[in-house]
Amino acid sequence: MLSKRLQTSVLTLVALVAFAGNSVLCRIALKDQTIDPASFTFIRIAGGAVFLVILLQLFQRRTKRSGPPQSAGSWVSSLALLGYAVAFSYAYISLDTGAGALILFGSVQITMVLTSLIKGEQLSIGEWLGLLLAFCGMSLLLVPGASAPSLYGFALMALSGIAWASYTLRGRNASEPVAETAGNFSRATAPALLIAMVTLAGGWVDISSTGVWLALASGALASGAGYAIWYSVLPHLHISQAAVLQLSVPLLAAAGGLIFSAEPVTLTFVASSVLVLGGILLVIYSRQANN
C-alpha cells in the first residue's frame, strides 16, 4: 500500500512539473528568439500528437484493443486546443514564465466558475468571495510598474485560458481521456501547420535547431507525457486533491523561470499569486463543503 501511494505521489509530481514545463520551455524558446510562435505551436502540437498516438498504439497491442486512437475526440475540441496553444505561444513573447502561468491558470479557473454560474448553478458566499479574490489578484498584475506584464500578453494568455477551460469542460466526462487527447492533438495538427505556413509566407518565420528541440520537448514530454501521466493518477486522487495540487503549477513555473531564465520573482507577483491561488482554493473548498 505504501509503495502504491509513493508511486502515485511521484507520478503526480512529475505530471505537475510537466505542466509547468510547458511555460518554461515556451518562454525560453521565445525569449531567446530561437523559434517563432507559429512554428513552436505547430511542432508542439505535432510532437504531442505523434507521442500520444504511439503511446496508445502500444497500449492497444498490450490490451489487444483495436481502432485508430486518433479517431477519438472532436473538431470542436481540437480547435479549442489549437486556440489555447496559439494564444499561449504568442503571449509568451512578452510575459515572464510565472506571470504567464498564473494568468493562464487563473483564467481557466475563473472561466469554469463563471460557466457554472451561467448554467444556473448557485454559488455560495465562499465561492463568490474566492472568485472576487482571484479577480483582484489578476487585476493586481496590471497595476502600472516595472514588473507589470504587457496588456497584449495578458489579453492573449487570458484568451488562452478561456480556450483551455472550454477544452477541459468538453472533455470532462471523457471515458478514454488519453485517446481523446490524442485525437484532438491529431486533428489540431493540420490547422496548426496552416498557420505556420501563412507565417512562413509572410516572412515571419525564425527557426533554429534549439527552438525545434524545445518545441518537441514541450509537445512530446511536457504535453503528451504530462497528460498521459496525469490521467493515469487521477483515478487515485480525490477531485479536491487534484484541484488543489494544480495550484502548484504557476509556482513551479515561476521557479523554472527563475532557474532557467533568471526572471525575478517580484513582490507584485507574490501578492497576486496569494490572491489568485488563495481565491481559487477558497472556491474549491467552498464547493466541496456544499456537495
N, C-alpha and C positions, 0 to 999 in steps of 0.2 A: 504493500500500500504506500509506504514511504517513497519507494523508488518511482512509483507511478506519479505521485504528487510532484516529486523532484523533476521528473521528465516534463510534466505539464508546465511547471514553473519556468524551466529553461526554454522550452519551445515558445511560451508566451513572451518571454523577454526577447527572444530572437525576432519574433514577429513584430513587436513594438519598435525595436531598433531598426528593422527593415522599413517600417512605415516612415520613421524619422529620416532614414537614409535617403528616401526619395527627395526630400527637401534639400538635404546636404549635397547629394550628387548633382541635382539640377542647379543649385546655386553656384557650386564650384565651376561647373561647365560654362555657365552663362556669365558669371562674374569675370572669369579669365578669358572669355570670348573664344573658347575652344570649339564652339559649335553654335549655330543659330537656333532659336527656339523651335521653328517648324521642323527642322531636321532632327532635333533632340526628341520632339514629340513622336515623330514617325518611328524612329529607331527604338524608342522606349516601348511604344505600343506593339510594334512588330516583334521585338525581343520577348516581351511578355507573352504574346500570342504563341510564339514558337515553343517557349518553355512550357507553358500550360498544356498545349496540345500534346507535346511529347510526354509530359507527366501523366496525362490522362490515358494516353495510349498504353503506357507501361502498366498503369493501374488496371486497364481493361484486360490486358493479357494475363495479369495476375488473378483477376476475378472472373475471367472468361466471359466478360460482357462484350457486347457488340454495339456498333453505331458510331459515326464520326462525332468526336467531342465538340467540334466546332458548330454542330447543328443546334446546340442549346443556345439559350439567350434570345435576344430580340434586337431589331434595328433601333427601336426607340431607346433601349438601354445602352446600346453601343454608341449612339450619338450623344447621350448624356455623358458617357465615359470619355468620348472624344472632346466634348466641351470642357470637361474638367481638366483634361490633360493639356489642351491647347492654352487655356487661360492660365493654368498653373505655370507652364513654361515661360510665357511672356511676362507674367507677374514677377518672376524671379530675376528678371533683368535689373530691376530696381529695388527689390526688397532684400533685407537681411534674412538669413535662414530661419532664425527663431521667430521673427515677426511674421514672416510668411506663413509658417506652420500654425502660429496662433490665430491669424486671421482666417486661414483655411478651416481649422478645427472649430473655431467659434462660429463661423458662418454655417458650417454643416449642422451643428447642434441647434443653433437658433432657427435655421430653416425648418428642421424637423419638428421643433416645438411649435412654430407658427403654423406648419401644415396641419398638425393635430388640432390646433385652435380653429383653423379654417373649416376643418371637417366637423366641427361642432363639439369637440371634446372640451370639457370644462377643466380649467386649470385651477389648482389650489393656490392659496396665498403664498405658500413656499415656492411654488413653480413660477408665479408672477414675479416674486422678489428675485429669484435666481435669474430669470430672463432679463430683468432690469439691470442687475449687476453685470451680466455678460455684455449687454448693450453699452453700459458705461465704460467697461473695460476696453471694448472695441473703439469707442469714441476717444478714449484717452490716448490711444496710439496716434491719433490725428492732431493732437494738440501741437501747435507750431513750435518747432525747436530743432536743434541739430540732429536729434535722433528720430524725428517724425518720418515715417515712410512716405513715398510719393503717393499722391492721390490716385494716379494712374495705376500704380502697382497694387494699392489697396483695393481699388474697384475690381481689378482683374482677379485678384485672389479671392475676393468675396464672391464673384461670379463663379469661380472655380468651385468654391464650397457649396454654392447653391446647386450646381450641376452634380456634384458628388452626392449631395443629400438626395437629389432626385433619383440618382442611380441606386443608392442604398435603399430607399423606400420601395423602389420597383423590385428589388431582389430580396427583400426582407423575408419572404416566405418561400424562397427557392428550395426545392427538395435536394438538388445537387449543386450547391453554390460554386464549387470549383469548376464544374463543367460549364455552368452558365457564364462564369467569368471568362473562361477560355473562349467560348462562343462570342461573347461581346468584344473581347480583345481582337479576335479574328476578323469580325465584321468591321471594327473601327480602323483596321489597318489600311484598307483601301482609301477611305476619305482622308486619313492622315497623310498618305502618300500624295494625294491630290493637292493638299495644302502645301506640302513640301515642294512639289513640282511648280506650283504657282509662285512660291517664294524664289525658287531657282530661276524661273523665267524673269522675275523682277530684278535679279542680280543681288539678292539679299542673303545668299547662302554663304556660310563660312564654316567649313568642316575640317577638323583635324583628327588624327587617329586618337588623340586623347579624348576629344569630345565624343567620338563614336563609342569608345570603351566605357565612358561614364554613362552614356545613354543606354548602352546594353546592360550595364550593371543595374541601372535604375529599372529597366524593363524586366529583365530576367530574374534578378536577385531580389531587389527591394520591392518590386511589384508582384511578379509571378510567384516566386518562392515565398515571399512575405504573406500573400493572400492564402496560398495553399496551407502554410503552417498555421495561420490564424484560424482558418476554417476547421483545421484538424483539432485544435484545442478548444474551440468554442463549446462543443458538447460537454466539456468537463468544467466549464465556468458558469457560474450563475450570471444571469443577464446584467444584474447590477455590478457584479465584479468586472465583467467585460467592459461595461461603460466607464467605470471608474479607472480601470487600467489604461484606457485610451487617453486619459487626461495627461499621462506622462509623455505623450508623443511630442507636443510642442516644446517641452522642457528638454527632451532628448535631442531634438533638432537644434535648439539653441546651444546645447553643449557641443554638438557636432560643428556648428558654425564657429564657435569659439576655438575649437581644437584645430579644425582643418582650414578655416578661412580667416582666423584671427579677428572675428567680428566681436565687438564688445557687447557685454550684457548690461544694458543701461538700466537706470532706476525706473525710467518710464516703462520699459519692457517688463520689469519685475512687477511693478504695480498693476499694469494692465493684465499680466498673467494671473495675478492673485484674484482680480475681479472677474475675469472671463472664466477661468477654470473653477474658481470658487462658486460662481453663479451656476455653472453647469452642474457642479457637484450637488448644489442645493436642489436643482431641478430633478436630478436623478434620485436623490433620497426622498424628496417630497412625493415624486411619482410612485416610488417603491412603497412608501408608507400608505398611499391611498389605494393600492392594489391588493 
